[in-house]
Amino acid sequence: HALSFGTLDSNELASSQQIADVVLDCPSYSSVTATLLSSAQGITGAAGVSKTSLPELLMATTWADTNTPVNFDTPRTFVLYPGVNAIRVGFRPRLLTANSKPTGKFQTQYTLNISYR
């Protein structure tokens, strides 16, 4: 999914979030593990936060169903029910520091690996 945040100013970052829904149609109950990988370097000591293409702008990721930070490269188990299920990941831009003033377009890339058992 390509997510777009449009034009944001620093005051809008805290309330700006996009959700990526990965929809799975399951014929029966099953258990899967989902692992989110970031193409950019994660920030030490800040779970679920990685760099973007703008030096002063970070991206915070959460599992949208629990609003908890994603631990990159760490599998999370989901129980899927018969029918349509969604694994939802939230993305929220965040300033590197309170004085950061990033300007311009940014990008970052994530891969969600899903392993069926």
Contacts in CASP RR format, 6 or more apart in sequence:
PFRMAT RR
TARGET T0000
AUTHOR 0000-0000-0000
METHOD contacts of the structure
MODEL  1
HALSFGTLDSNELASSQQIADVVLDCPSYSSVTATLLSSAQGITGAAGVS
KTSLPELLMATTWADTNTPVNFDTPRTFVLYPGVNAIRVGFRPRLLTANS
KPTGKFQTQYTLNISYR
1 20 0 8 1.000
1 21 0 8 1.000
1 22 0 8 1.000
3 18 0 8 1.000
3 20 0 8 1.000
3 91 0 8 1.000
4 18 0 8 1.000
5 16 0 8 1.000
5 18 0 8 1.000
5 93 0 8 1.000
8 16 0 8 1.000
8 93 0 8 1.000
10 95 0 8 1.000
10 100 0 8 1.000
10 101 0 8 1.000
13 92 0 8 1.000
13 93 0 8 1.000
13 94 0 8 1.000
13 95 0 8 1.000
14 92 0 8 1.000
16 92 0 8 1.000
16 93 0 8 1.000
17 90 0 8 1.000
17 91 0 8 1.000
17 92 0 8 1.000
18 90 0 8 1.000
18 91 0 8 1.000
18 92 0 8 1.000
19 64 0 8 1.000
19 88 0 8 1.000
19 89 0 8 1.000
19 90 0 8 1.000
19 91 0 8 1.000
20 88 0 8 1.000
20 89 0 8 1.000
20 90 0 8 1.000
20 91 0 8 1.000
20 112 0 8 1.000
21 86 0 8 1.000
21 87 0 8 1.000
21 88 0 8 1.000
22 86 0 8 1.000
22 87 0 8 1.000
22 88 0 8 1.000
22 89 0 8 1.000
22 112 0 8 1.000
22 114 0 8 1.000
23 84 0 8 1.000
23 85 0 8 1.000
23 86 0 8 1.000
24 32 0 8 1.000
24 80 0 8 1.000
24 84 0 8 1.000
24 85 0 8 1.000
24 86 0 8 1.000
24 87 0 8 1.000
24 114 0 8 1.000
25 83 0 8 1.000
25 84 0 8 1.000
25 85 0 8 1.000
26 80 0 8 1.000
26 81 0 8 1.000
26 82 0 8 1.000
26 83 0 8 1.000
26 85 0 8 1.000
27 82 0 8 1.000
27 83 0 8 1.000
28 82 0 8 1.000
29 79 0 8 1.000
29 80 0 8 1.000
29 81 0 8 1.000
29 82 0 8 1.000
30 79 0 8 1.000
30 80 0 8 1.000
30 116 0 8 1.000
30 117 0 8 1.000
31 77 0 8 1.000
31 78 0 8 1.000
31 79 0 8 1.000
31 80 0 8 1.000
31 117 0 8 1.000
32 77 0 8 1.000
32 78 0 8 1.000
32 80 0 8 1.000
32 114 0 8 1.000
32 115 0 8 1.000
32 116 0 8 1.000
32 117 0 8 1.000
33 75 0 8 1.000
33 76 0 8 1.000
33 77 0 8 1.000
33 78 0 8 1.000
33 114 0 8 1.000
33 115 0 8 1.000
33 117 0 8 1.000
34 75 0 8 1.000
34 76 0 8 1.000
34 78 0 8 1.000
34 87 0 8 1.000
34 112 0 8 1.000
34 113 0 8 1.000
34 114 0 8 1.000
34 115 0 8 1.000
35 73 0 8 1.000
35 74 0 8 1.000
35 75 0 8 1.000
35 76 0 8 1.000
35 112 0 8 1.000
35 113 0 8 1.000
35 115 0 8 1.000
36 61 0 8 1.000
36 70 0 8 1.000
36 72 0 8 1.000
36 89 0 8 1.000
36 110 0 8 1.000
36 111 0 8 1.000
36 112 0 8 1.000
36 113 0 8 1.000
37 72 0 8 1.000
37 73 0 8 1.000
37 110 0 8 1.000
37 111 0 8 1.000
37 112 0 8 1.000
37 113 0 8 1.000
38 50 0 8 1.000
38 61 0 8 1.000
38 72 0 8 1.000
38 108 0 8 1.000
38 109 0 8 1.000
38 110 0 8 1.000
39 108 0 8 1.000
39 109 0 8 1.000
39 110 0 8 1.000
39 111 0 8 1.000
40 50 0 8 1.000
40 51 0 8 1.000
40 52 0 8 1.000
40 59 0 8 1.000
40 108 0 8 1.000
40 109 0 8 1.000
41 50 0 8 1.000
41 51 0 8 1.000
42 48 0 8 1.000
42 49 0 8 1.000
42 50 0 8 1.000
42 51 0 8 1.000
42 72 0 8 1.000
43 49 0 8 1.000
43 50 0 8 1.000
43 51 0 8 1.000
43 58 0 8 1.000
46 58 0 8 1.000
46 60 0 8 1.000
46 69 0 8 1.000
47 69 0 8 1.000
47 70 0 8 1.000
47 71 0 8 1.000
48 60 0 8 1.000
48 61 0 8 1.000
48 62 0 8 1.000
48 69 0 8 1.000
48 70 0 8 1.000
48 71 0 8 1.000
48 72 0 8 1.000
49 58 0 8 1.000
49 59 0 8 1.000
49 60 0 8 1.000
49 61 0 8 1.000
49 69 0 8 1.000
49 94 0 8 1.000
50 58 0 8 1.000
50 59 0 8 1.000
50 61 0 8 1.000
50 72 0 8 1.000
50 108 0 8 1.000
51 58 0 8 1.000
51 59 0 8 1.000
51 108 0 8 1.000
52 58 0 8 1.000
52 59 0 8 1.000
52 93 0 8 1.000
52 106 0 8 1.000
52 107 0 8 1.000
52 108 0 8 1.000
53 105 0 8 1.000
53 106 0 8 1.000
53 107 0 8 1.000
53 108 0 8 1.000
54 102 0 8 1.000
54 103 0 8 1.000
54 104 0 8 1.000
54 106 0 8 1.000
55 96 0 8 1.000
55 102 0 8 1.000
56 95 0 8 1.000
56 96 0 8 1.000
56 97 0 8 1.000
56 100 0 8 1.000
56 101 0 8 1.000
56 102 0 8 1.000
57 93 0 8 1.000
57 94 0 8 1.000
57 95 0 8 1.000
57 96 0 8 1.000
57 100 0 8 1.000
57 102 0 8 1.000
57 106 0 8 1.000
58 93 0 8 1.000
58 94 0 8 1.000
58 95 0 8 1.000
58 96 0 8 1.000
59 91 0 8 1.000
59 92 0 8 1.000
59 93 0 8 1.000
59 94 0 8 1.000
59 108 0 8 1.000
60 69 0 8 1.000
60 91 0 8 1.000
60 92 0 8 1.000
60 93 0 8 1.000
60 94 0 8 1.000
61 69 0 8 1.000
61 70 0 8 1.000
61 89 0 8 1.000
61 90 0 8 1.000
61 91 0 8 1.000
61 92 0 8 1.000
61 110 0 8 1.000
62 68 0 8 1.000
62 69 0 8 1.000
62 70 0 8 1.000
62 89 0 8 1.000
62 90 0 8 1.000
62 92 0 8 1.000
63 70 0 8 1.000
63 76 0 8 1.000
63 88 0 8 1.000
63 89 0 8 1.000
63 90 0 8 1.000
64 88 0 8 1.000
64 89 0 8 1.000
64 90 0 8 1.000
65 88 0 8 1.000
70 76 0 8 1.000
70 89 0 8 1.000
75 115 0 8 1.000
78 85 0 8 1.000
78 87 0 8 1.000
87 112 0 8 1.000
87 114 0 8 1.000
89 110 0 8 1.000
89 112 0 8 1.000
93 106 0 8 1.000
95 102 0 8 1.000
96 102 0 8 1.000
END
